Every structure is written in C-alpha cells, then in structure tokens.
C-alpha cells in the first residue's frame, strides 16, 4: 500500500471507530511496524488532522465546539464532576493545572461516556495513582468539546450547580 493511501486508511479507521484504536491494531491492519504508524500519525497531525493519543489508543476529534472550564473539587468528587460533563454530551479532552514552578501541566483524557469515566476512576484507584489536581490542591481546568454551544452551556450550568465551576 502506498503511503498516501495508508495515511487516508489510517484516518478513516480512527475517525470511524467509536473506541480508541491502538497503534498495535493499526500496525497489524496495515502490515507495518508501530514506528511507521507513529510516523504516519505525526504526518497526519502536521496536516492539521485532529488525531489524539490516549492511554487506550488513537482517537479523532471531529468538528466540535470547545470550552475551557476552571474547576475546583477534592478527589472524592472527581467522578461526579466527570459524569456531569459526559451526561450533558461533553467529551473531556484533557485536564490541566497551572503549577507555580512547572507552568501548565496537561494530561489528555478524551472521556465521553460514563463507562469511560468509571474505567478512568477504577484505573486511578487500582494503580494507586494521584490525580494531577493533587499538585494544585484541587484547582484545575478541563478542555471540553461538544456538538453544540448549547451542550457546553448545559455543562457549565451543571458544574455551577455542583459548586465545582470556578467563575472568573
């Protein structure tokens, strides 16, 4: 398969998938090494194709509206916050904190369902990992995407009602 055809096929595979597609799955499908897949993904990104790597594989972000929400809560409300976002049709693209020494620290998430929220929360617990927000005592931001501005407005209102949203 020619490189351009493979690039298009990789994009098609990722964009049509409802779940993240692993680099291993792509390398098997196209009979190339994972290194070639990584290089191909980099080429697609350089062409402004919105493909993101998550801990479960590659995902494609289609044309959606985005908003950054400044939030505060302790760890015991993390699941509640995330469910409020996905229940209103949002995809939690990332979490980031602004650290006094290190500056902006960001982790990609791409979580858009209660199932993915539960898997994330379970992963934190099982690995005895500390959330990024521990660095800033619960203060953090999420970039959230949704199908419409109205969905983002609903998310904002839900976070406000939960007293999680930090208003400017």
VMD Tcl script that builds the backbone (N, CA, C; Angstrom):
set m [mol new atoms 504]
animate dup $m
set s [atomselect $m all]
$s set {name element resname resid chain x y z} {
  {N N UNK 1 A 0.848 -1.181 0.000}
  {CA C UNK 1 A 0.000 0.000 0.000}
  {C C UNK 1 A 0.890 1.240 0.000}
  {N N UNK 2 A 0.575 2.178 -0.879}
  {CA C UNK 2 A 1.314 3.433 -0.956}
  {C C UNK 2 A 1.079 4.265 0.309}
  {N N UNK 3 A 2.049 5.102 0.625}
  {CA C UNK 3 A 1.990 5.892 1.855}
  {C C UNK 3 A 0.732 6.766 1.937}
  {N N UNK 4 A 0.401 7.488 0.876}
  {CA C UNK 4 A -0.774 8.371 0.912}
  {C C UNK 4 A -2.056 7.572 1.124}
  {N N UNK 5 A -2.158 6.433 0.486}
  {CA C UNK 5 A -3.335 5.580 0.663}
  {C C UNK 5 A -3.401 5.072 2.108}
  {N N UNK 6 A -2.238 4.723 2.670}
  {CA C UNK 6 A -2.205 4.242 4.053}
  {C C UNK 6 A -2.600 5.362 5.012}
  {N N UNK 7 A -2.107 6.572 4.775}
  {CA C UNK 7 A -2.476 7.705 5.628}
  {C C UNK 7 A -3.991 7.910 5.630}
  {N N UNK 8 A -4.584 7.853 4.446}
  {CA C UNK 8 A -6.036 8.014 4.349}
  {C C UNK 8 A -6.760 6.870 5.056}
  {N N UNK 9 A -6.247 5.664 4.898}
  {CA C UNK 9 A -6.871 4.491 5.528}
  {C C UNK 9 A -6.741 4.553 7.054}
  {N N UNK 10 A -5.608 5.037 7.543}
  {CA C UNK 10 A -5.429 5.199 8.993}
  {C C UNK 10 A -6.432 6.212 9.520}
  {N N UNK 11 A -6.531 7.347 8.839}
  {CA C UNK 11 A -7.503 8.365 9.250}
  {C C UNK 11 A -8.916 7.795 9.237}
  {N N UNK 12 A -9.281 7.100 8.171}
  {CA C UNK 12 A -10.623 6.514 8.069}
  {C C UNK 12 A -10.892 5.542 9.202}
  {N N UNK 13 A -9.914 4.709 9.506}
  {CA C UNK 13 A -10.070 3.716 10.576}
  {C C UNK 13 A -10.302 4.391 11.924}
  {N N UNK 14 A -9.491 5.387 12.231}
  {CA C UNK 14 A -9.604 6.066 13.526}
  {C C UNK 14 A -10.881 6.894 13.595}
  {N N UNK 15 A -11.185 7.630 12.534}
  {CA C UNK 15 A -12.340 8.528 12.579}
  {C C UNK 15 A -13.670 7.781 12.605}
  {N N UNK 16 A -13.717 6.575 12.065}
  {CA C UNK 16 A -14.962 5.804 12.043}
  {C C UNK 16 A -15.133 4.916 13.274}
  {N N UNK 17 A -14.081 4.789 14.054}
  {CA C UNK 17 A -14.142 3.927 15.231}
  {C C UNK 17 A -14.816 4.655 16.392}
  {N N UNK 18 A -15.641 3.932 17.134}
  {CA C UNK 18 A -16.286 4.508 18.313}
  {C C UNK 18 A -15.433 4.339 19.562}
  {N N UNK 19 A -14.348 3.599 19.437}
  {CA C UNK 19 A -13.424 3.387 20.561}
  {C C UNK 19 A -12.014 3.735 20.090}
  {N N UNK 20 A -11.116 4.051 21.021}
  {CA C UNK 20 A -9.730 4.323 20.617}
  {C C UNK 20 A -9.122 3.127 19.882}
  {N N UNK 21 A -8.280 3.422 18.887}
  {CA C UNK 21 A -7.628 2.386 18.080}
  {C C UNK 21 A -6.155 2.355 18.465}
  {N N UNK 22 A -5.689 1.208 18.928}
  {CA C UNK 22 A -4.302 1.111 19.383}
  {C C UNK 22 A -3.326 1.125 18.208}
  {N N UNK 23 A -2.116 1.562 18.490}
  {CA C UNK 23 A -1.061 1.541 17.478}
  {C C UNK 23 A -0.778 0.123 17.007}
  {N N UNK 24 A -0.863 -0.835 17.926}
  {CA C UNK 24 A -0.646 -2.244 17.564}
  {C C UNK 24 A -1.699 -2.725 16.575}
  {N N UNK 25 A -2.963 -2.358 16.828}
  {CA C UNK 25 A -4.039 -2.764 15.922}
  {C C UNK 25 A -3.835 -2.161 14.537}
  {N N UNK 26 A -3.406 -0.902 14.490}
  {CA C UNK 26 A -3.153 -0.255 13.201}
  {C C UNK 26 A -1.977 -0.908 12.483}
  {N N UNK 27 A -0.915 -1.221 13.221}
  {CA C UNK 27 A 0.251 -1.826 12.574}
  {C C UNK 27 A -0.088 -3.208 12.007}
  {N N UNK 28 A -0.909 -3.965 12.718}
  {CA C UNK 28 A -1.336 -5.270 12.199}
  {C C UNK 28 A -2.221 -5.106 10.969}
  {N N UNK 29 A -3.171 -4.175 11.060}
  {CA C UNK 29 A -4.104 -3.968 9.948}
  {C C UNK 29 A -3.383 -3.567 8.668}
  {N N UNK 30 A -2.364 -2.721 8.795}
  {CA C UNK 30 A -1.676 -2.208 7.605}
  {C C UNK 30 A -0.329 -2.885 7.345}
  {N N UNK 31 A -0.016 -3.889 8.158}
  {CA C UNK 31 A 1.195 -4.698 7.960}
  {C C UNK 31 A 2.469 -3.842 7.922}
  {N N UNK 32 A 2.555 -2.931 8.899}
  {CA C UNK 32 A 3.741 -2.095 9.066}
  {C C UNK 32 A 4.101 -2.090 10.547}
  {N N UNK 33 A 5.268 -1.590 10.879}
  {CA C UNK 33 A 5.686 -1.539 12.281}
  {C C UNK 33 A 4.936 -0.427 13.019}
  {N N UNK 34 A 4.958 -0.512 14.348}
  {CA C UNK 34 A 4.346 0.549 15.156}
  {C C UNK 34 A 5.080 1.859 14.935}
  {N N UNK 35 A 6.384 1.795 14.686}
  {CA C UNK 35 A 7.165 3.005 14.411}
  {C C UNK 35 A 6.633 3.720 13.173}
  {N N UNK 36 A 6.284 2.965 12.145}
  {CA C UNK 36 A 5.711 3.554 10.927}
  {C C UNK 36 A 4.368 4.202 11.257}
  {N N UNK 37 A 3.560 3.561 12.088}
  {CA C UNK 37 A 2.263 4.135 12.486}
  {C C UNK 37 A 2.482 5.452 13.223}
  {N N UNK 38 A 3.431 5.482 14.141}
  {CA C UNK 38 A 3.728 6.712 14.882}
  {C C UNK 38 A 4.139 7.826 13.919}
  {N N UNK 39 A 4.966 7.496 12.942}
  {CA C UNK 39 A 5.388 8.494 11.954}
  {C C UNK 39 A 4.197 8.958 11.103}
  {N N UNK 40 A 3.338 8.016 10.715}
  {CA C UNK 40 A 2.160 8.373 9.920}
  {C C UNK 40 A 1.218 9.281 10.704}
  {N N UNK 41 A 1.016 8.980 11.982}
  {CA C UNK 41 A 0.153 9.827 12.822}
  {C C UNK 41 A 0.747 11.229 12.908}
  {N N UNK 42 A 2.070 11.319 13.055}
  {CA C UNK 42 A 2.738 12.629 13.105}
  {C C UNK 42 A 2.520 13.403 11.804}
  {N N UNK 43 A 2.587 12.713 10.677}
  {CA C UNK 43 A 2.326 13.365 9.385}
  {C C UNK 43 A 0.888 13.873 9.301}
  {N N UNK 44 A -0.061 13.051 9.749}
  {CA C UNK 44 A -1.466 13.474 9.739}
  {C C UNK 44 A -1.666 14.705 10.625}
  {N N UNK 45 A -1.051 14.706 11.802}
  {CA C UNK 45 A -1.158 15.861 12.701}
  {C C UNK 45 A -0.558 17.107 12.055}
  {N N UNK 46 A 0.548 16.946 11.346}
  {CA C UNK 46 A 1.189 18.070 10.662}
  {C C UNK 46 A 0.280 18.652 9.579}
  {N N UNK 47 A -0.644 17.827 9.092}
  {CA C UNK 47 A -1.622 18.273 8.088}
  {C C UNK 47 A -2.910 18.766 8.751}
  {N N UNK 48 A -2.821 19.054 10.040}
  {CA C UNK 48 A -3.949 19.574 10.824}
  {C C UNK 48 A -5.115 18.599 10.950}
  {N N UNK 49 A -4.827 17.304 10.910}
  {CA C UNK 49 A -5.844 16.294 11.198}
  {C C UNK 49 A -5.857 16.140 12.712}
  {N N UNK 50 A -7.025 16.230 13.308}
  {CA C UNK 50 A -7.145 16.207 14.764}
  {C C UNK 50 A -7.210 14.788 15.296}
  {N N UNK 51 A -6.038 14.174 15.429}
  {CA C UNK 51 A -5.905 12.840 15.999}
  {C C UNK 51 A -5.126 12.992 17.298}
  {N N UNK 52 A -5.639 12.337 18.339}
  {CA C UNK 52 A -5.002 12.431 19.646}
  {C C UNK 52 A -4.685 11.045 20.177}
  {N N UNK 53 A -3.579 10.951 20.884}
  {CA C UNK 53 A -3.210 9.697 21.531}
  {C C UNK 53 A -3.777 9.695 22.944}
  {N N UNK 54 A -4.419 8.601 23.315}
  {CA C UNK 54 A -4.891 8.406 24.683}
  {C C UNK 54 A -4.211 7.162 25.224}
  {N N UNK 55 A -4.438 6.852 26.485}
  {CA C UNK 55 A -3.818 5.659 27.061}
  {C C UNK 55 A -4.402 4.373 26.480}
  {N N UNK 56 A -5.502 4.469 25.730}
  {CA C UNK 56 A -6.118 3.285 25.120}
  {C C UNK 56 A -5.945 3.245 23.604}
  {N N UNK 57 A -5.382 4.279 23.020}
  {CA C UNK 57 A -5.186 4.303 21.576}
  {C C UNK 57 A -5.465 5.671 20.984}
  {N N UNK 58 A -5.535 5.709 19.662}
  {CA C UNK 58 A -5.752 6.961 18.944}
  {C C UNK 58 A -7.240 7.238 18.754}
  {N N UNK 59 A -7.603 8.512 18.866}
  {CA C UNK 59 A -8.972 8.954 18.611}
  {C C UNK 59 A -8.921 10.170 17.702}
  {N N UNK 60 A -10.025 10.402 17.028}
  {CA C UNK 60 A -10.134 11.536 16.118}
  {C C UNK 60 A -11.174 12.497 16.669}
  {N N UNK 61 A -10.837 13.757 16.718}
  {CA C UNK 61 A -11.760 14.775 17.194}
  {C C UNK 61 A -12.369 15.475 15.984}
  {N N UNK 62 A -13.642 15.214 15.747}
  {CA C UNK 62 A -14.342 15.827 14.614}
  {C C UNK 62 A -14.704 17.268 14.947}
  {N N UNK 63 A -15.293 17.956 14.001}
  {CA C UNK 63 A -15.661 19.347 14.200}
  {C C UNK 63 A -16.630 19.476 15.369}
  {N N UNK 64 A -16.159 20.008 16.450}
  {CA C UNK 64 A -16.957 20.193 17.646}
  {C C UNK 64 A -16.593 21.551 18.235}
  {N N UNK 65 A -17.460 22.066 19.090}
  {CA C UNK 65 A -17.160 23.311 19.784}
  {C C UNK 65 A -16.451 22.964 21.084}
  {N N UNK 66 A -15.611 23.878 21.553}
  {CA C UNK 66 A -14.811 23.618 22.747}
  {C C UNK 66 A -14.913 24.785 23.725}
  {N N UNK 67 A -14.716 24.449 24.988}
  {CA C UNK 67 A -14.666 25.476 26.028}
  {C C UNK 67 A -13.772 24.948 27.147}
  {N N UNK 68 A -13.052 25.852 27.771}
  {CA C UNK 68 A -12.243 25.502 28.931}
  {C C UNK 68 A -13.029 25.876 30.184}
  {N N UNK 69 A -13.131 24.905 31.098}
  {CA C UNK 69 A -13.820 25.118 32.366}
  {C C UNK 69 A -12.799 25.083 33.494}
  {N N UNK 70 A -12.796 26.138 34.316}
  {CA C UNK 70 A -11.957 26.179 35.518}
  {C C UNK 70 A -12.761 25.569 36.655}
  {N N UNK 71 A -12.160 24.606 37.326}
  {CA C UNK 71 A -12.896 23.839 38.329}
  {C C UNK 71 A -12.107 23.720 39.627}
  {N N UNK 72 A -12.859 23.430 40.693}
  {CA C UNK 72 A -12.248 23.088 41.966}
  {C C UNK 72 A -13.107 22.038 42.657}
  {N N UNK 73 A -12.450 20.976 43.108}
  {CA C UNK 73 A -13.081 19.972 43.968}
  {C C UNK 73 A -11.986 19.077 44.512}
  {N N UNK 74 A -12.317 18.357 45.560}
  {CA C UNK 74 A -11.388 17.378 46.104}
  {C C UNK 74 A -11.572 16.067 45.345}
  {N N UNK 75 A -10.660 15.133 45.556}
  {CA C UNK 75 A -10.659 13.890 44.786}
  {C C UNK 75 A -11.954 13.092 44.898}
  {N N UNK 76 A -12.637 13.202 46.027}
  {CA C UNK 76 A -13.854 12.413 46.219}
  {C C UNK 76 A -15.005 12.866 45.310}
  {N N UNK 77 A -14.846 13.969 44.593}
  {CA C UNK 77 A -15.904 14.458 43.698}
  {C C UNK 77 A -15.500 14.362 42.218}
  {N N UNK 78 A -14.365 13.737 41.949}
  {CA C UNK 78 A -13.870 13.641 40.576}
  {C C UNK 78 A -14.876 12.922 39.663}
  {N N UNK 79 A -15.392 11.786 40.104}
  {CA C UNK 79 A -16.342 11.031 39.292}
  {C C UNK 79 A -17.621 11.827 39.057}
  {N N UNK 80 A -18.095 12.508 40.085}
  {CA C UNK 80 A -19.303 13.328 39.978}
  {C C UNK 80 A -19.117 14.430 38.932}
  {N N UNK 81 A -17.973 15.091 38.974}
  {CA C UNK 81 A -17.668 16.148 38.009}
  {C C UNK 81 A -17.645 15.597 36.584}
  {N N UNK 82 A -16.920 14.496 36.390}
  {CA C UNK 82 A -16.771 13.924 35.051}
  {C C UNK 82 A -18.112 13.424 34.505}
  {N N UNK 83 A -18.916 12.793 35.351}
  {CA C UNK 83 A -20.235 12.328 34.914}
  {C C UNK 83 A -21.133 13.496 34.524}
  {N N UNK 84 A -21.050 14.596 35.255}
  {CA C UNK 84 A -21.852 15.778 34.908}
  {C C UNK 84 A -21.510 16.271 33.509}
  {N N UNK 85 A -20.251 16.206 33.155}
  {CA C UNK 85 A -19.811 16.670 31.828}
  {C C UNK 85 A -20.297 15.726 30.738}
  {N N UNK 86 A -20.055 14.429 30.902}
  {CA C UNK 86 A -20.436 13.483 29.841}
  {C C UNK 86 A -21.951 13.322 29.746}
  {N N UNK 87 A -22.666 13.483 30.861}
  {CA C UNK 87 A -24.130 13.372 30.827}
  {C C UNK 87 A -24.776 14.470 29.996}
  {N N UNK 88 A -24.084 15.592 29.859}
  {CA C UNK 88 A -24.607 16.705 29.049}
  {C C UNK 88 A -24.065 16.671 27.622}
  {N N UNK 89 A -23.426 15.574 27.235}
  {CA C UNK 89 A -22.934 15.433 25.869}
  {C C UNK 89 A -21.508 15.907 25.647}
  {N N UNK 90 A -20.773 16.125 26.716}
  {CA C UNK 90 A -19.404 16.609 26.584}
  {C C UNK 90 A -18.378 15.498 26.486}
  {N N UNK 91 A -17.260 15.841 25.882}
  {CA C UNK 91 A -16.084 14.973 25.857}
  {C C UNK 91 A -14.988 15.715 26.612}
  {N N UNK 92 A -14.486 15.105 27.690}
  {CA C UNK 92 A -13.408 15.708 28.474}
  {C C UNK 92 A -12.112 15.426 27.721}
  {N N UNK 93 A -11.638 16.417 26.996}
  {CA C UNK 93 A -10.444 16.224 26.165}
  {C C UNK 93 A -9.169 16.155 26.987}
  {N N UNK 94 A -9.115 16.946 28.067}
  {CA C UNK 94 A -7.900 16.963 28.869}
  {C C UNK 94 A -8.187 17.477 30.264}
  {N N UNK 95 A -7.192 17.410 31.092}
  {CA C UNK 95 A -7.165 18.103 32.370}
  {C C UNK 95 A -5.816 18.814 32.408}
  {N N UNK 96 A -5.808 20.045 32.910}
  {CA C UNK 96 A -4.519 20.717 33.083}
  {C C UNK 96 A -4.542 21.577 34.329}
  {N N UNK 97 A -3.359 21.748 34.868}
  {CA C UNK 97 A -3.183 22.593 36.043}
  {C C UNK 97 A -2.109 23.617 35.720}
  {N N UNK 98 A -2.154 24.716 36.437}
  {CA C UNK 98 A -1.138 25.752 36.295}
  {C C UNK 98 A -0.294 25.736 37.566}
  {N N UNK 99 A 0.877 25.143 37.445}
  {CA C UNK 99 A 1.779 24.971 38.576}
  {C C UNK 99 A 2.697 26.181 38.699}
  {N N UNK 100 A 2.940 26.593 39.933}
  {CA C UNK 100 A 3.773 27.783 40.157}
  {C C UNK 100 A 5.189 27.634 39.612}
  {N N UNK 101 A 5.739 26.449 39.644}
  {CA C UNK 101 A 7.117 26.235 39.195}
  {C C UNK 101 A 7.167 25.692 37.772}
  {N N UNK 102 A 6.366 24.653 37.489}
  {CA C UNK 102 A 6.444 23.952 36.209}
  {C C UNK 102 A 5.573 24.555 35.109}
  {N N UNK 103 A 4.709 25.482 35.462}
  {CA C UNK 103 A 3.807 26.060 34.457}
  {C C UNK 103 A 2.627 25.139 34.188}
  {N N UNK 104 A 2.159 25.123 32.957}
  {CA C UNK 104 A 0.989 24.325 32.595}
  {C C UNK 104 A 1.380 22.855 32.447}
  {N N UNK 105 A 0.717 21.993 33.202}
  {CA C UNK 105 A 0.898 20.542 33.111}
  {C C UNK 105 A -0.419 19.955 32.630}
  {N N UNK 106 A -0.370 19.182 31.546}
  {CA C UNK 106 A -1.596 18.709 30.898}
  {C C UNK 106 A -1.561 17.201 30.691}
  {N N UNK 107 A -2.736 16.593 30.841}
  {CA C UNK 107 A -2.905 15.168 30.527}
  {C C UNK 107 A -4.106 15.022 29.601}
  {N N UNK 108 A -3.914 14.342 28.479}
  {CA C UNK 108 A -5.007 14.062 27.552}
  {C C UNK 108 A -5.931 13.032 28.191}
  {N N UNK 109 A -7.235 13.173 27.977}
  {CA C UNK 109 A -8.200 12.244 28.555}
  {C C UNK 109 A -9.130 11.638 27.500}
  {N N UNK 110 A -9.826 12.480 26.751}
  {CA C UNK 110 A -10.786 12.033 25.737}
  {C C UNK 110 A -11.798 11.049 26.314}
  {N N UNK 111 A -12.519 11.507 27.327}
  {CA C UNK 111 A -13.538 10.711 28.002}
  {C C UNK 111 A -14.901 11.283 27.661}
  {N N UNK 112 A -15.784 10.424 27.116}
  {CA C UNK 112 A -17.084 10.926 26.654}
  {C C UNK 112 A -18.269 10.066 27.081}
  {N N UNK 113 A -18.063 9.132 28.003}
  {CA C UNK 113 A -19.177 8.299 28.468}
  {C C UNK 113 A -18.978 7.926 29.932}
  {N N UNK 114 A -20.071 7.540 30.586}
  {CA C UNK 114 A -19.979 7.092 31.974}
  {C C UNK 114 A -19.086 5.857 32.094}
  {N N UNK 115 A -19.130 5.000 31.088}
  {CA C UNK 115 A -18.285 3.799 31.093}
  {C C UNK 115 A -16.810 4.204 31.131}
  {N N UNK 116 A -16.431 5.171 30.296}
  {CA C UNK 116 A -15.042 5.633 30.282}
  {C C UNK 116 A -14.678 6.339 31.586}
  {N N UNK 117 A -15.639 7.077 32.175}
  {CA C UNK 117 A -15.397 7.714 33.473}
  {C C UNK 117 A -15.088 6.647 34.514}
  {N N UNK 118 A -15.910 5.606 34.555}
  {CA C UNK 118 A -15.704 4.530 35.532}
  {C C UNK 118 A -14.354 3.848 35.320}
  {N N UNK 119 A -14.009 3.575 34.061}
  {CA C UNK 119 A -12.708 2.952 33.769}
  {C C UNK 119 A -11.564 3.840 34.248}
  {N N UNK 120 A -11.684 5.142 34.046}
  {CA C UNK 120 A -10.646 6.078 34.482}
  {C C UNK 120 A -10.534 6.085 36.002}
  {N N UNK 121 A -11.661 6.202 36.686}
  {CA C UNK 121 A -11.671 6.223 38.152}
  {C C UNK 121 A -11.112 4.912 38.701}
  {N N UNK 122 A -11.515 3.791 38.102}
  {CA C UNK 122 A -11.005 2.481 38.523}
  {C C UNK 122 A -9.493 2.392 38.314}
  {N N UNK 123 A -9.012 2.938 37.202}
  {CA C UNK 123 A -7.585 2.908 36.895}
  {C C UNK 123 A -6.791 3.712 37.929}
  {N N UNK 124 A -7.308 4.872 38.301}
  {CA C UNK 124 A -6.653 5.691 39.333}
  {C C UNK 124 A -6.559 4.884 40.633}
  {N N UNK 125 A -7.675 4.263 41.000}
  {CA C UNK 125 A -7.739 3.502 42.252}
  {C C UNK 125 A -6.835 2.275 42.218}
  {N N UNK 126 A -6.935 1.482 41.152}
  {CA C UNK 126 A -6.170 0.243 41.050}
  {C C UNK 126 A -4.663 0.490 41.018}
  {N N UNK 127 A -4.262 1.579 40.415}
  {CA C UNK 127 A -2.842 1.893 40.303}
  {C C UNK 127 A -2.336 2.754 41.454}
  {N N UNK 128 A -3.240 3.055 42.375}
  {CA C UNK 128 A -2.910 3.931 43.499}
  {C C UNK 128 A -2.236 5.211 43.013}
  {N N UNK 129 A -2.776 5.715 41.900}
  {CA C UNK 129 A -2.222 6.926 41.291}
  {C C UNK 129 A -2.846 8.166 41.923}
  {N N UNK 130 A -2.132 9.232 41.853}
  {CA C UNK 130 A -2.633 10.514 42.345}
  {C C UNK 130 A -3.073 11.358 41.147}
  {N N UNK 131 A -4.252 11.951 41.222}
  {CA C UNK 131 A -4.686 12.819 40.122}
  {C C UNK 131 A -3.775 14.041 39.991}
  {N N UNK 132 A -3.695 14.565 38.788}
  {CA C UNK 132 A -2.896 15.754 38.516}
  {C C UNK 132 A -3.308 16.918 39.419}
  {N N UNK 133 A -4.588 16.965 39.782}
  {CA C UNK 133 A -5.110 18.065 40.599}
  {C C UNK 133 A -4.527 18.080 42.014}
  {N N UNK 134 A -3.894 16.985 42.438}
  {CA C UNK 134 A -3.254 16.983 43.755}
  {C C UNK 134 A -2.142 18.020 43.830}
  {N N UNK 135 A -1.546 18.341 42.680}
  {CA C UNK 135 A -0.459 19.331 42.653}
  {C C UNK 135 A -0.946 20.739 42.977}
  {N N UNK 136 A -2.247 20.977 42.762}
  {CA C UNK 136 A -2.788 22.327 42.939}
  {C C UNK 136 A -3.966 22.334 43.921}
  {N N UNK 137 A -3.970 21.376 44.813}
  {CA C UNK 137 A -4.983 21.296 45.882}
  {C C UNK 137 A -6.418 21.302 45.356}
  {N N UNK 138 A -6.623 20.682 44.183}
  {CA C UNK 138 A -7.979 20.550 43.636}
  {C C UNK 138 A -8.339 21.537 42.542}
  {N N UNK 139 A -7.543 22.581 42.357}
  {CA C UNK 139 A -7.808 23.548 41.289}
  {C C UNK 139 A -7.276 22.990 39.974}
  {N N UNK 140 A -8.107 23.050 38.926}
  {CA C UNK 140 A -7.705 22.514 37.621}
  {C C UNK 140 A -8.644 23.033 36.536}
  {N N UNK 141 A -8.300 22.733 35.290}
  {CA C UNK 141 A -9.130 23.108 34.152}
  {C C UNK 141 A -9.330 21.886 33.260}
  {N N UNK 142 A -10.455 21.871 32.563}
  {CA C UNK 142 A -10.726 20.855 31.555}
  {C C UNK 142 A -11.041 21.550 30.243}
  {N N UNK 143 A -10.494 21.057 29.145}
  {CA C UNK 143 A -10.982 21.439 27.831}
  {C C UNK 143 A -12.048 20.416 27.495}
  {N N UNK 144 A -13.246 20.918 27.205}
  {CA C UNK 144 A -14.391 20.050 26.923}
  {C C UNK 144 A -14.916 20.385 25.542}
  {N N UNK 145 A -15.200 19.346 24.755}
  {CA C UNK 145 A -15.819 19.555 23.442}
  {C C UNK 145 A -17.212 18.960 23.460}
  {N N UNK 146 A -18.069 19.495 22.583}
  {CA C UNK 146 A -19.448 19.021 22.474}
  {C C UNK 146 A -19.963 19.336 21.073}
  {N N UNK 147 A -21.125 18.810 20.760}
  {CA C UNK 147 A -21.718 19.025 19.443}
  {C C UNK 147 A -22.197 20.460 19.248}
  {N N UNK 148 A -22.560 21.147 20.345}
  {CA C UNK 148 A -23.124 22.487 20.194}
  {C C UNK 148 A -22.766 23.379 21.377}
  {N N UNK 149 A -22.935 24.675 21.170}
  {CA C UNK 149 A -22.743 25.665 22.235}
  {C C UNK 149 A -23.751 25.410 23.348}
  {N N UNK 150 A -24.946 24.989 22.976}
  {CA C UNK 150 A -25.989 24.716 23.970}
  {C C UNK 150 A -25.564 23.577 24.909}
  {N N UNK 151 A -24.917 22.557 24.362}
  {CA C UNK 151 A -24.408 21.462 25.203}
  {C C UNK 151 A -23.364 21.995 26.184}
  {N N UNK 152 A -22.472 22.863 25.696}
  {CA C UNK 152 A -21.456 23.442 26.578}
  {C C UNK 152 A -22.098 24.315 27.656}
  {N N UNK 153 A -23.152 25.039 27.288}
  {CA C UNK 153 A -23.879 25.844 28.277}
  {C C UNK 153 A -24.501 24.951 29.351}
  {N N UNK 154 A -25.041 23.797 28.945}
  {CA C UNK 154 A -25.622 22.842 29.903}
  {C C UNK 154 A -24.553 22.295 30.841}
  {N N UNK 155 A -23.396 22.004 30.287}
  {CA C UNK 155 A -22.278 21.515 31.106}
  {C C UNK 155 A -21.884 22.573 32.127}
  {N N UNK 156 A -21.763 23.805 31.661}
  {CA C UNK 156 A -21.398 24.902 32.555}
  {C C UNK 156 A -22.398 25.034 33.698}
  {N N UNK 157 A -23.681 24.966 33.372}
  {CA C UNK 157 A -24.727 25.082 34.394}
  {C C UNK 157 A -24.673 23.907 35.381}
  {N N UNK 158 A -24.426 22.706 34.878}
  {CA C UNK 158 A -24.317 21.526 35.761}
  {C C UNK 158 A -23.147 21.672 36.729}
  {N N UNK 159 A -22.006 22.110 36.219}
  {CA C UNK 159 A -20.840 22.304 37.086}
  {C C UNK 159 A -21.087 23.424 38.096}
  {N N UNK 160 A -21.806 24.447 37.687}
  {CA C UNK 160 A -22.153 25.551 38.593}
  {C C UNK 160 A -23.044 25.031 39.725}
  {N N UNK 161 A -24.063 24.236 39.374}
  {CA C UNK 161 A -24.983 23.700 40.392}
  {C C UNK 161 A -24.276 22.784 41.382}
  {N N UNK 162 A -23.241 22.102 40.924}
  {CA C UNK 162 A -22.463 21.219 41.804}
  {C C UNK 162 A -21.421 21.995 42.627}
  {N N UNK 163 A -21.335 23.309 42.402}
  {CA C UNK 163 A -20.353 24.171 43.074}
  {C C UNK 163 A -18.920 23.720 42.770}
  {N N UNK 164 A -18.720 23.268 41.528}
  {CA C UNK 164 A -17.400 22.845 41.062}
  {C C UNK 164 A -16.788 23.917 40.164}
  {N N UNK 165 A -17.626 24.616 39.409}
  {CA C UNK 165 A -17.166 25.625 38.466}
  {C C UNK 165 A -16.567 26.809 39.216}
  {N N UNK 166 A -15.400 27.227 38.786}
  {CA C UNK 166 A -14.752 28.410 39.335}
  {C C UNK 166 A -15.020 29.575 38.391}
  {N N UNK 167 A -15.825 30.488 38.833}
  {CA C UNK 167 A -16.201 31.628 37.983}
  {C C UNK 167 A -15.136 32.705 38.077}
  {N N UNK 168 A -14.905 33.370 36.952}
  {CA C UNK 168 A -13.872 34.415 36.903}
  {C C UNK 168 A -14.314 35.664 37.627}
}
mol reanalyze $m
mol bondsrecalc $m
mol representation Tube
mol addrep $m
